[in-house]
Amino acid sequence: MVAHFEIHNQVNTSPTDFLQNVKDIVINFFRENQNNKIQIALVCDVVKVDAATGVVIAREQPVFNSNQESIFPATDLDNVFGRMTTKILESFSAYLKNGSGWTLERVVKE
């Protein structure tokens, strides 16, 4: 079974802050979907700005995924959330550091 759940960002926060702000909601979702494999994703708006003019020249909406985790009644949900968010934040950081010139505009949803 695959369950789908989205949390839309209502404030302009960093990916780290957003993930921390929704932690309790996500862990509750884990509890409600035990005996399933779960993966979370972070969707962001990123922009590329022309250095000379300051004008936005490109926009993208990349998705940063966690690894899939199996959730069972005895699963340490805080630990699972920590592993998932670490993977997402590492992917996000690598995306911005790869020399592409992209910068975060906002977190859209998880």
N, C-alpha and C positions, 0 to 999 in steps of 0.2 A: 504494500500500500504506500502511496506517495501522498503526503499532506503538503499543502501549499499555504503559506501564511506570509503576509507582507506587513511591515511596519514603515509607514511613511514618515520622513523627517519633517518636523514642523518648525525647527529652529536651525540656524546656521551653526553647526558644530563641526569639530574635526571628526574623522572616522573613529579615533580612539574614544572620544567623549560620547559620540552617538552610540557606539557598541556598549559602552558602560551604562549609558542611560536606559537602554532597552534590555539589559541583562535579565532582570526579573521576569519580564514578559516572555523572553525567549526560553528561559529555563522552565517556565510554566508550560509553554508549548511542548517542550521536551517531555515533561511529565504526562501531558495529555496524549502523547503519541509514542508511548513505550512499545517495545517489541517491533520497532521500525528502524530503518536506516534514515538518518537525517543529515542534511547538508544545509548550511546557511550561506547567504551571499550578500555582499554589500554593493549597492549600485551608486555610483557617483557621477556628477557632472564635472568634467575637466575641460579646461580651455587652454589654448595656445595663443599667446599674446605677442604681437610684433614689438620687439624691443625698441625700435626707433619711434614708433607712433603710439604705442600703448593700446592699440586697437586689437580686439579679439579677432584672430584670423581663422580659427578652427575650434570646433566643439566636438566632444565625444562623450559617450556614456558607458564607460567600461564596467564590467561586473567582476568582482573579486570573490571567488568561491573558497569555502573551507573544504576540508576533506570530509567524506561521508563518515558518519559515526553510527554505530548500532546503539540504540537506547533500550535498556532493560530496567526492570524495577530496582536492581541493585547498583545501577550505574551512578557514578559520582558526577552529577550534572554540572557542578561548578567546574570540575576538571575538564569535562567535555567542552563546555563553553570556552574555557581558557585556551584549549588547543585549537578550537575552531577560529577564535578571534585572532590568535597569534598568527595562524596561517594567512588569514585575510589581510592583516596589517602588514605582514612581510611581503605579500604579493603587491599590495598597494604601494608600499615604499619602493619596491624594485621597479614598478611601473613608472613612478615619478623620477627615479634616479637613472633610468636607462638612457639619458641624454635626449629624450624626446622633446623636451621643452614644455610638457604638460604641467599645469598646476591645478590644484583642486579649486573648484568653484563652490560646490556644495555636495553634501551627502544627500542622496535622493531617498533611498529606502534600504531596508534589510529584508 
